């Protein structure tokens, strides 16, 4: 008499197809909410790891790129400076790789990344390039990027900021709802905080999406006009 097959050894085609569909959706379906989870790991003999969850932000679409910007605290608290610690990640998706057709090497880059750490009165700005895969299409109600690897380093900081990460690798996932107004305002608020912290005046484009050609952003701070340093690489 033939032995009955062990239970669970075989799966029905329907269940297998459903599992494959779920896996594909996790990898490529457009997100429906704003969230992120990223890990920064130092490339040192004794690695330091910083894992952060994000729940606030938005994304916007330009002709040449798609930008996702997320914060650990609400925009209103950032604008009011009502925090002891906050982190902001800004990912620019530059071009879409094609599975099986795009060679992925160790130095492949289709992302520009900025990561801002603000603790008490200290600020550190990290930046670099990375490689990632999109979730959804630019212009969808939701868009996300799965970051498979990157190389980041400290670009600028206040004098008392202690850098424990450079050089670092960032990996994780960022998802956001489409909201150009929120994305631009979040970027500008963080730019102003960085300007005030670094104490240097620089002119930067207010935005590459909403501003008229040649229009500049200037804000009044501490009794004199000071325009924001742009931690997102546009100065």
KEKE-3310 file (N, C-alpha, C; in steps of 0.2 Angstrom, whole numbers, plus 5000, padded with zeros to 4 digits):
npx = (5004:5003:5011:5003:5004:5014:5007:5005:5016:5013:5007:4992:4989:4982:4984:4998:4999:4993:5002:5014:5009:5007:5020:5025:5018:5022:5034:5033:5020:5011:5013:5001:5001:5010:5026:5041:5056:5072:5090:5105:5122:5138:5153:5164:5177:5171:5155:5142:5125:5111:5094:5079:5062:5049:5035:5029:5027:5030:5028:5035:5034:5046:5051:5064:5066:5060:5055:5056:5052:5054:5050:5053:5045:5030:5026:5022:5027:5041:5042:5039:5049:5048:5055:5066:5074:5075:5074:5077:5074:5078:5075:5080:5074:5081:5082:5074:5077:5078:5072:5082:5088:5095:5111:5117:5129:5142:5144:5133:5121:5106:5099:5099:5103:5099:5102:5097:5101:5095:5099:5095:5103:5112:5117:5118:5122:5121:5126:5125:5125:5115:5107:5091:5074:5059:5042:5027:5022:5029:5019:5008:4995:5002:5019:5035:5051:5063:5077:5092:5105:5119:5130:5135:5141:5146:5142:5141:5140:5136:5147:5147:5142:5143:5150:5147:5145:5151:5162:5146:5132:5116:5101:5084:5067:5056:5041:5028:5014:5007:5010:5013:5014:5016:5028:5037:5036:5040:5054:5059:5057:5066:5077:5078:5080:5093:5100:5100:5106:5119:5123:5126:5125:5116:5111:5097:5088:5071:5062:5062:5051:5040:5043:5045:5056:5071:5066:5069:5071:5069:5071:5066:5076:5081:5082:5088:5089:5090:5094:5090:5102:5103:5100:5098:5106:5104:5111)
npy = (4994:5011:5024:5038:5055:5066:5078:5095:5094:5096:5110:5118:5124:5136:5142:5143:5152:5163:5166:5169:5181:5189:5191:5198:5209:5215:5219:5228:5234:5250:5259:5263:5272:5284:5280:5273:5264:5263:5259:5264:5260:5260:5258:5252:5245:5241:5241:5253:5255:5263:5263:5268:5273:5280:5291:5302:5314:5316:5314:5320:5324:5327:5332:5326:5318:5309:5313:5308:5313:5311:5312:5310:5316:5326:5338:5351:5351:5352:5364:5373:5371:5361:5350:5338:5329:5324:5316:5316:5310:5310:5305:5304:5298:5293:5286:5272:5255:5240:5224:5210:5216:5227:5229:5227:5233:5235:5248:5254:5267:5274:5283:5298:5303:5311:5313:5319:5323:5328:5333:5340:5354:5351:5347:5336:5332:5320:5312:5305:5292:5279:5263:5258:5250:5254:5256:5255:5268:5284:5298:5291:5289:5284:5281:5272:5267:5254:5253:5246:5247:5258:5272:5283:5298:5310:5326:5339:5349:5354:5362:5354:5342:5324:5313:5296:5287:5289:5281:5276:5264:5264:5256:5250:5255:5267:5275:5285:5296:5305:5322:5337:5350:5348:5341:5350:5360:5354:5351:5364:5369:5361:5364:5378:5376:5369:5380:5389:5382:5380:5393:5400:5409:5406:5406:5397:5388:5389:5379:5366:5363:5370:5384:5399:5402:5408:5412:5415:5409:5417:5420:5427:5428:5428:5442:5446:5444:5428:5415:5398:5385:5372:5356:5346:5345:5355:5367)
npz = (5000:4996:5004:5012:5007:5017:5027:5023:5014:5001:4991:4986:4969:4969:4982:4981:4970:4976:4986:4979:4972:4983:4987:4976:4977:4989:4985:4974:4974:4975:4990:5003:5013:5023:5029:5036:5038:5042:5042:5048:5047:5053:5044:5050:5061:5073:5072:5072:5075:5069:5070:5063:5064:5054:5052:5046:5033:5015:4997:4981:4964:4951:4934:4932:4943:4958:4974:4990:5007:5024:5041:5058:5067:5068:5056:5061:5073:5070:5064:5074:5082:5092:5100:5106:5100:5083:5067:5049:5033:5017:5001:4984:4970:4955:4943:4935:4939:4929:4932:4930:4919:4922:4926:4942:4951:4964:4965:4959:4957:4959:4967:4977:4993:5008:5025:5040:5057:5072:5087:5103:5103:5093:5076:5063:5046:5034:5019:5002:4990:4983:4980:4974:4973:4966:4973:4967:4955:4950:4953:4957:4970:4981:4984:4985:4990:4991:4998:4994:4997:5001:5002:5014:5021:5034:5030:5034:5050:5066:5079:5090:5087:5087:5078:5074:5064:5051:5039:5032:5029:5022:5023:5019:5019:5012:5012:5005:5004:4990:4990:4987:4992:5006:5006:5001:5010:5022:5018:5017:5030:5038:5031:5036:5050:5050:5044:5054:5064:5060:5057:5046:5031:5016:4999:4992:4980:4982:4978:4966:4960:4963:4963:4954:4940:4945:4957:4974:4991:5006:5023:5039:5053:5070:5070:5058:5040:5034:5024:5020:5023:5012:5016:5008:4996:4986:4986)
capx = (5000:5007:5010:4999:5009:5015:5003:5009:5021:5011:5002:4988:4991:4979:4988:5005:4998:4992:5008:5018:5006:5008:5027:5026:5015:5026:5040:5032:5014:5011:5010:4994:5002:5017:5030:5048:5061:5079:5095:5112:5127:5144:5158:5170:5179:5165:5149:5137:5119:5105:5088:5074:5055:5047:5028:5027:5031:5026:5033:5033:5037:5049:5052:5070:5067:5054:5058:5052:5055:5050:5052:5051:5040:5025:5029:5020:5032:5047:5041:5038:5055:5046:5057:5073:5077:5072:5078:5073:5077:5076:5078:5078:5074:5083:5080:5071:5081:5074:5074:5085:5091:5099:5117:5118:5136:5143:5144:5127:5118:5100:5096:5103:5101:5101:5099:5098:5100:5095:5098:5096:5105:5117:5114:5123:5119:5124:5123:5128:5121:5112:5103:5084:5069:5053:5036:5022:5024:5029:5012:5002:4993:5007:5025:5040:5058:5066:5084:5096:5112:5121:5136:5134:5146:5145:5143:5142:5138:5137:5153:5146:5139:5147:5148:5149:5143:5155:5157:5140:5128:5109:5096:5078:5061:5053:5034:5024:5008:5009:5008:5019:5014:5019:5035:5041:5036:5045:5061:5060:5057:5072:5083:5079:5083:5100:5104:5100:5111:5126:5125:5129:5120:5117:5105:5096:5081:5065:5060:5063:5045:5034:5045:5046:5063:5075:5064:5073:5068:5073:5066:5069:5078:5085:5083:5091:5087:5095:5091:5092:5106:5099:5103:5096:5110:5103:5114)
capy = (5000:5017:5029:5045:5060:5070:5084:5101:5094:5099:5116:5119:5129:5142:5145:5145:5158:5169:5168:5173:5187:5193:5193:5203:5215:5218:5221:5233:5238:5256:5260:5267:5276:5286:5276:5271:5260:5263:5257:5267:5256:5262:5254:5252:5238:5240:5244:5257:5254:5267:5261:5273:5273:5287:5291:5309:5316:5315:5313:5324:5322:5332:5329:5322:5314:5308:5314:5306:5316:5308:5314:5306:5320:5330:5345:5356:5352:5354:5371:5376:5369:5358:5343:5337:5325:5323:5314:5317:5306:5313:5301:5306:5292:5296:5282:5265:5249:5234:5218:5206:5219:5232:5226:5230:5232:5238:5256:5256:5272:5278:5287:5303:5302:5315:5311:5324:5321:5334:5331:5346:5360:5349:5345:5332:5331:5315:5312:5300:5289:5272:5259:5255:5248:5258:5253:5260:5273:5291:5301:5287:5292:5282:5279:5270:5265:5249:5254:5239:5248:5265:5274:5289:5301:5317:5332:5346:5348:5359:5360:5349:5335:5318:5308:5289:5283:5289:5280:5272:5261:5265:5252:5250:5256:5273:5275:5291:5299:5311:5329:5342:5356:5345:5339:5356:5364:5350:5352:5371:5370:5358:5369:5383:5373:5368:5386:5393:5379:5381:5400:5402:5411:5403:5406:5391:5388:5388:5372:5365:5361:5375:5391:5402:5403:5413:5414:5412:5409:5421:5420:5432:5424:5431:5449:5448:5440:5422:5410:5392:5380:5366:5350:5341:5345:5360:5374)
capz = (5000:4995:5009:5011:5007:5023:5027:5022:5010:4994:4992:4980:4965:4971:4988:4979:4966:4981:4990:4974:4971:4989:4987:4971:4979:4994:4982:4969:4974:4978:4997:5004:5019:5024:5034:5034:5042:5039:5047:5046:5050:5051:5041:5055:5065:5078:5069:5076:5071:5071:5066:5064:5061:5051:5051:5044:5027:5009:4991:4976:4957:4946:4928:4932:4949:4962:4980:4996:5012:5029:5047:5064:5071:5064:5053:5065:5079:5068:5062:5081:5086:5098:5100:5108:5095:5077:5061:5043:5028:5010:4995:4977:4965:4949:4937:4937:4936:4926:4935:4925:4913:4924:4930:4949:4954:4971:4965:4956:4960:4956:4973:4981:5000:5013:5032:5045:5064:5076:5094:5107:5099:5088:5070:5058:5039:5031:5012:4998:4984:4985:4975:4977:4969:4967:4975:4964:4950:4951:4951:4960:4976:4985:4981:4990:4988:4995:4998:4996:4999:5000:5005:5016:5025:5036:5025:5038:5057:5071:5082:5096:5085:5088:5072:5076:5059:5045:5033:5034:5024:5024:5020:5022:5015:5013:5008:5006:5000:4986:4993:4985:4997:5012:5005:5000:5017:5026:5016:5019:5038:5040:5029:5040:5056:5048:5043:5061:5068:5057:5058:5039:5026:5009:4995:4989:4977:4986:4976:4959:4957:4964:4962:4947:4938:4948:4963:4980:4998:5011:5029:5044:5059:5075:5069:5051:5035:5033:5019:5023:5020:5010:5018:5003:4991:4981:4986)
cpx = (5004:5005:5007:5005:5009:5010:5007:5015:5020:5006:4998:4990:4988:4982:4995:5004:4997:4998:5013:5015:5007:5015:5028:5024:5019:5032:5039:5025:5015:5009:5004:4995:5009:5020:5037:5052:5067:5084:5102:5117:5134:5149:5164:5171:5173:5159:5145:5131:5114:5099:5082:5067:5053:5039:5025:5031:5026:5031:5030:5037:5039:5050:5058:5070:5060:5057:5053:5056:5051:5054:5049:5046:5036:5028:5028:5025:5039:5047:5041:5045:5054:5048:5064:5077:5073:5076:5074:5078:5074:5079:5075:5079:5075:5081:5078:5075:5076:5076:5076:5088:5095:5105:5117:5125:5136:5143:5138:5123:5112:5096:5101:5099:5104:5098:5102:5096:5100:5094:5100:5097:5110:5113:5120:5119:5124:5121:5127:5123:5120:5109:5096:5080:5063:5047:5030:5026:5024:5022:5006:5001:4999:5013:5031:5046:5061:5074:5089:5103:5114:5127:5135:5140:5144:5147:5145:5139:5139:5144:5153:5143:5144:5145:5151:5147:5148:5161:5151:5136:5121:5105:5089:5072:5058:5047:5031:5018:5010:5006:5013:5019:5018:5026:5039:5042:5041:5052:5063:5061:5064:5078:5084:5082:5091:5103:5105:5105:5118:5128:5128:5124:5121:5110:5103:5089:5076:5063:5061:5056:5039:5036:5046:5054:5066:5072:5068:5069:5072:5068:5070:5070:5083:5087:5086:5089:5093:5091:5094:5097:5102:5102:5102:5100:5108:5106:5120)
cpy = (5006:5021:5035:5050:5064:5076:5090:5100:5097:5105:5116:5124:5136:5146:5147:5151:5164:5171:5172:5180:5192:5196:5198:5209:5219:5221:5227:5237:5245:5256:5264:5272:5279:5283:5275:5268:5260:5262:5260:5263:5258:5257:5254:5245:5236:5244:5247:5257:5259:5265:5265:5272:5280:5286:5297:5311:5315:5314:5318:5322:5328:5329:5324:5317:5313:5309:5312:5309:5314:5311:5310:5309:5324:5336:5351:5357:5354:5361:5375:5375:5365:5351:5344:5333:5324:5320:5315:5314:5309:5309:5303:5300:5295:5292:5275:5259:5244:5228:5213:5209:5225:5229:5230:5228:5236:5245:5258:5261:5275:5282:5292:5303:5308:5313:5316:5322:5327:5332:5337:5351:5358:5346:5341:5331:5326:5315:5307:5298:5282:5269:5257:5254:5252:5253:5257:5264:5280:5294:5297:5290:5290:5280:5277:5268:5260:5250:5248:5241:5255:5266:5282:5292:5308:5322:5338:5344:5354:5357:5354:5342:5330:5313:5301:5285:5283:5285:5275:5269:5262:5260:5252:5252:5263:5274:5282:5292:5305:5317:5334:5347:5354:5344:5345:5360:5360:5351:5359:5372:5367:5362:5375:5381:5372:5375:5390:5389:5380:5388:5403:5404:5409:5404:5400:5392:5386:5381:5372:5363:5366:5382:5393:5402:5409:5415:5411:5413:5412:5421:5424:5427:5428:5439:5451:5442:5434:5417:5404:5388:5374:5360:5344:5342:5350:5366:5374)
cpz = (5000:5001:5007:5011:5014:5022:5027:5017:5003:4996:4985:4976:4967:4977:4985:4975:4971:4984:4985:4973:4977:4989:4982:4973:4984:4991:4977:4970:4977:4985:4997:5010:5019:5030:5031:5039:5039:5044:5044:5050:5048:5048:5044:5058:5070:5076:5074:5072:5073:5066:5068:5061:5059:5050:5048:5038:5021:5003:4986:4970:4953:4940:4928:4938:4953:4969:4986:5002:5018:5036:5053:5068:5066:5061:5057:5071:5076:5067:5069:5085:5092:5099:5103:5103:5089:5071:5055:5038:5021:5005:4989:4973:4958:4943:4939:4934:4933:4928:4929:4919:4915:4928:4937:4952:4961:4971:4961:4960:4956:4962:4975:4988:5004:5020:5037:5052:5068:5083:5099:5102:5093:5082:5066:5052:5036:5023:5008:4993:4986:4979:4978:4971:4971:4969:4972:4958:4952:4949:4954:4967:4982:4982:4986:4986:4993:4993:4999:4998:4997:5003:5007:5021:5028:5032:5029:5045:5061:5075:5087:5094:5085:5082:5074:5070:5052:5045:5035:5028:5027:5020:5023:5017:5017:5009:5010:5002:4996:4989:4992:4990:5004:5011:5004:5007:5022:5025:5018:5026:5040:5037:5033:5047:5055:5048:5050:5065:5066:5057:5052:5035:5019:5006:4992:4985:4982:4985:4969:4956:4957:4963:4955:4946:4941:4955:4969:4986:5003:5017:5034:5050:5063:5073:5062:5046:5034:5029:5021:5019:5018:5011:5013:4996:4985:4981:4982)
residu = (UNK:UNK:UNK:UNK:UNK:UNK:UNK:UNK:UNK:UNK:UNK:UNK:UNK:UNK:UNK:UNK:UNK:UNK:UNK:UNK:UNK:UNK:UNK:UNK:UNK:UNK:UNK:UNK:UNK:UNK:UNK:UNK:UNK:UNK:UNK:UNK:UNK:UNK:UNK:UNK:UNK:UNK:UNK:UNK:UNK:UNK:UNK:UNK:UNK:UNK:UNK:UNK:UNK:UNK:UNK:UNK:UNK:UNK:UNK:UNK:UNK:UNK:UNK:UNK:UNK:UNK:UNK:UNK:UNK:UNK:UNK:UNK:UNK:UNK:UNK:UNK:UNK:UNK:UNK:UNK:UNK:UNK:UNK:UNK:UNK:UNK:UNK:UNK:UNK:UNK:UNK:UNK:UNK:UNK:UNK:UNK:UNK:UNK:UNK:UNK:UNK:UNK:UNK:UNK:UNK:UNK:UNK:UNK:UNK:UNK:UNK:UNK:UNK:UNK:UNK:UNK:UNK:UNK:UNK:UNK:UNK:UNK:UNK:UNK:UNK:UNK:UNK:UNK:UNK:UNK:UNK:UNK:UNK:UNK:UNK:UNK:UNK:UNK:UNK:UNK:UNK:UNK:UNK:UNK:UNK:UNK:UNK:UNK:UNK:UNK:UNK:UNK:UNK:UNK:UNK:UNK:UNK:UNK:UNK:UNK:UNK:UNK:UNK:UNK:UNK:UNK:UNK:UNK:UNK:UNK:UNK:UNK:UNK:UNK:UNK:UNK:UNK:UNK:UNK:UNK:UNK:UNK:UNK:UNK:UNK:UNK:UNK:UNK:UNK:UNK:UNK:UNK:UNK:UNK:UNK:UNK:UNK:UNK:UNK:UNK:UNK:UNK:UNK:UNK:UNK:UNK:UNK:UNK:UNK:UNK:UNK:UNK:UNK:UNK:UNK:UNK:UNK:UNK:UNK:UNK:UNK:UNK:UNK:UNK:UNK:UNK:UNK:UNK:UNK:UNK:UNK:UNK:UNK:UNK:UNK)
# end
